[in-house]
Amino acid sequence: MWDSASDEVKHSYGKKYHEALYTGTVEAAKEAAKSTMDVIDAMEEAVANKSPNIRYLVDGSSKLVDINNVSASLVSCQYFVLTFYLLYRDNCLLNE
């Protein structure tokens, strides 16, 4: 892949960056799910559903716990908690 890159790309990124990117991709692939069926099922559900979800989280790891999926779920909860807190706080201030 490095050999087929243009001179501009080689100069801009350098071989060290290319090798790190390649190594990272290979390592990520080792932990990835072995099948894309869960992704395809989620896409099919989103297209066929009259009121699809805003976001679909699909486990993408061959590990017992997909830390990226857990993190994304927690971020969604944080937004909900923050919104609830701000609305509650504003309501309390208005009632004073």
Secondary structure, 3 states (H helix, E strand, C coil): CCCCCCHHHHHHHHHHHHHHHHHHHHHHHHHECCCCHHHHHHHHHHHHCCCCCCCCCCCCECCCCCHHHHHHHHHHHHHHHHHHHHHHHHHHHHCC
